[in-house]
Structures are given as C-alpha cells and as structure tokens.
Amino acid sequence: MRKSPKAPSRRDAVRMAALAFAACAIAPRLAFADEKTVAAELKKLYGGKPMAEGKIRLDVPEIAENGLVVPVNVEIESPMTEADYVKAVHVFAEGNPQPGVVSYQFTPACGKASAATRMRLAQTQDVICVAEMSNGALHMAKANVKVTIGGCGG
C-alpha cells in the first residue's frame, strides 16, 4: 500500500512564501536601456561618425495603446543604384531591455529602401532609426512613442 504525501503544514507554507518573497526582492530587476546605452551601441557600430537628419521617414504612432504590438515603418530616400544606395538600417528603442530592435540590410537590387515590422515597447520612449549609405554617410531619425495602458496615460 502506497502512502499519500503529507500536506504541507501552515509553517511550511509560511516558509515557502517567505523564500519566494526573498527571491523576488533580491533578484535583479529588469534593466532598461537609456539614451547612453543606445549611444554606446551606435558607437560600436559606427565609431564617432556624424549623423545627419533627413532622408529617413520613420512612421511610428505617437500614442500606442498596446506596447506589445507597435507598428514601425521606415523608408529611406535613395536612388538605390550601384553608385548610391542604402546599405543598412538599424532601429533602436531607448527604453527597452535590449535597445536594438531590428536591423535590415539592403542592396541596389532591392529597388527601394523600406521595411515594416511590429515591435514591443516596454514603456514610453524614443525610437531611433539610423541608415548607413553606400558612401559611408549616416542619417538618423527619432520619434517619441507614448505607450498607454488600456488607453490611459503611461
């Protein structure tokens, strides 16, 4: 005959709750990127090269009611010829745990430098798009997205 396991006592339940609370209290909190983190990522990619404004159309909503699915569309002005084309595009989010959201590679065969995706935003923050041209020039665009919870400010 098999014995059934003994139900935990009230004392055991309190101990388990205390251990769970302690684990949550001392566990590292989820760290978010910031402007400096994004700047460090850009420095890794491009050193201290200057970035011009313009040429990039970054289309993100001003207010996102759901931070889990925020649409992002990028389009870069370029003739996309062998002599002049967009080489790469990187999208960053300053308030996410990982600042790099997505990167795209383009060739003249693409015909057009545009892309669309959805991203997750943890909180209200700036979204930054950097385009690297075939001649080495860099262009940047920035937009603020306010993430709300159920339509209320966030």
C-alpha positions as CSV (number, residue, x, y, z in Angstrom):
1,M,0.0,0.0,0.0
2,R,1.3,3.4,-1.0
3,K,1.4,6.3,1.4
4,S,0.0,9.6,0.2
5,P,2.3,12.6,0.5
6,K,1.8,14.7,3.6
7,A,0.2,18.0,3.0
8,P,2.4,21.0,3.9
9,S,1.8,22.5,7.3
10,R,1.0,26.1,7.9
11,R,4.6,26.6,9.0
12,D,5.9,25.1,5.7
13,A,3.6,27.3,3.7
14,V,4.8,30.5,5.5
15,R,8.4,29.4,5.0
16,M,7.8,28.9,1.2
17,A,6.1,32.2,0.9
18,A,9.0,34.0,2.8
19,L,11.6,32.3,0.5
20,A,9.6,33.3,-2.6
21,F,9.3,36.9,-1.4
22,A,13.1,37.0,-0.6
23,A,13.9,35.6,-4.1
24,C,11.8,38.3,-5.7
25,A,13.3,41.0,-3.6
26,I,17.0,40.1,-4.2
27,A,16.6,39.0,-7.9
28,P,18.0,41.6,-10.3
29,R,15.3,43.9,-11.7
30,L,14.8,44.1,-15.4
31,A,17.1,46.9,-16.5
32,F,16.1,49.2,-19.3
33,A,18.3,50.8,-21.9
34,D,18.6,54.6,-22.0
35,E,20.0,57.3,-24.3
36,K,23.6,56.4,-23.2
37,T,23.1,52.7,-23.9
38,V,21.8,53.5,-27.5
39,A,24.7,55.9,-28.0
40,A,27.1,53.1,-26.9
41,E,25.5,50.7,-29.4
42,L,25.8,53.3,-32.2
43,K,29.5,54.0,-31.2
44,K,30.2,50.2,-31.5
45,L,28.7,50.2,-35.0
46,Y,30.0,53.5,-36.4
47,G,32.5,55.0,-34.0
48,G,32.1,58.7,-33.7
49,K,30.9,59.3,-37.3
50,P,28.5,62.3,-37.5
51,M,24.8,61.5,-38.4
52,A,22.7,63.9,-40.5
53,E,19.0,64.4,-40.1
54,G,16.7,63.8,-43.1
55,K,16.3,61.2,-45.8
56,I,14.5,58.8,-43.4
57,R,10.8,58.6,-43.0
58,L,10.2,56.9,-39.6
59,D,6.5,56.1,-39.2
60,V,5.5,55.1,-35.7
61,P,2.3,56.0,-33.8
62,E,2.5,59.0,-31.4
63,I,0.4,57.0,-28.9
64,A,0.4,53.2,-28.7
65,E,-2.5,51.8,-26.8
66,N,-0.7,48.4,-26.7
67,G,3.1,48.3,-26.2
68,L,3.2,44.7,-27.3
69,V,2.5,45.4,-31.0
70,V,3.7,48.8,-32.1
71,P,3.9,49.2,-35.9
72,V,7.1,50.7,-37.3
73,N,7.6,51.6,-40.9
74,V,10.9,53.0,-42.3
75,E,11.6,54.4,-45.7
76,I,14.9,56.0,-46.8
77,E,15.2,58.4,-49.7
78,S,17.7,56.8,-52.1
79,P,18.0,56.1,-55.9
80,M,19.1,52.5,-55.0
81,T,21.7,52.4,-57.8
82,E,25.1,50.7,-57.8
83,A,26.7,54.1,-57.1
84,D,24.2,55.3,-54.4
85,Y,22.1,53.0,-52.2
86,V,21.1,52.3,-48.6
87,K,23.4,49.7,-47.2
88,A,21.8,49.1,-43.7
89,V,19.1,50.4,-41.4
90,H,19.0,49.9,-37.7
91,V,16.1,50.6,-35.3
92,F,16.7,51.2,-31.6
93,A,14.3,51.7,-28.7
94,E,15.7,53.7,-25.8
95,G,13.5,52.3,-23.0
96,N,13.6,48.5,-23.8
97,P,15.8,46.0,-22.0
98,Q,17.6,45.4,-25.3
99,P,18.0,48.7,-27.3
100,G,18.4,47.1,-30.7
101,V,15.0,46.3,-32.2
102,V,15.7,45.3,-35.8
103,S,18.4,45.7,-38.5
104,Y,17.9,45.5,-42.2
105,Q,20.5,45.0,-45.0
106,F,19.8,46.4,-48.5
107,T,21.4,46.1,-51.9
108,P,20.7,48.0,-55.1
109,A,18.7,45.0,-56.3
110,C,16.1,45.8,-53.6
111,G,14.9,48.8,-55.7
112,K,13.5,50.6,-52.7
113,A,14.8,51.0,-49.1
114,S,11.7,50.5,-47.0
115,A,10.6,48.0,-44.4
116,A,7.8,47.5,-42.0
117,T,7.5,45.4,-38.8
118,R,6.0,45.5,-35.3
119,M,8.0,45.9,-32.1
120,R,7.4,45.6,-28.4
121,L,7.9,48.7,-26.4
122,A,8.2,48.4,-22.6
123,Q,7.3,52.0,-21.8
124,T,7.0,55.5,-23.3
125,Q,10.3,56.1,-25.1
126,D,12.2,57.4,-28.2
127,V,12.5,55.2,-31.2
128,I,15.7,55.9,-33.3
129,C,16.4,54.8,-36.9
130,V,19.9,55.0,-38.4
131,A,20.5,54.5,-42.1
132,E,24.0,53.7,-43.4
133,M,24.5,54.7,-47.1
134,S,26.9,53.0,-49.5
135,N,29.2,56.0,-49.5
136,G,29.5,55.7,-45.7
137,A,27.2,58.6,-44.8
138,L,24.9,58.2,-41.9
139,H,21.3,59.6,-41.4
140,M,19.2,59.5,-38.3
141,A,15.5,60.0,-37.4
142,K,14.0,59.9,-33.9
143,A,10.3,59.7,-32.8
144,N,8.7,59.5,-29.4
145,V,6.1,56.9,-28.8
146,K,3.8,57.2,-25.8
147,V,2.8,53.8,-24.6
148,T,-0.5,53.8,-22.7
149,I,-2.2,51.0,-20.7
150,G,-5.8,50.5,-21.8
151,G,-5.9,54.0,-23.4
152,C,-4.8,55.7,-20.1
153,G,-1.5,57.6,-19.9
154,G,1.6,55.6,-19.2
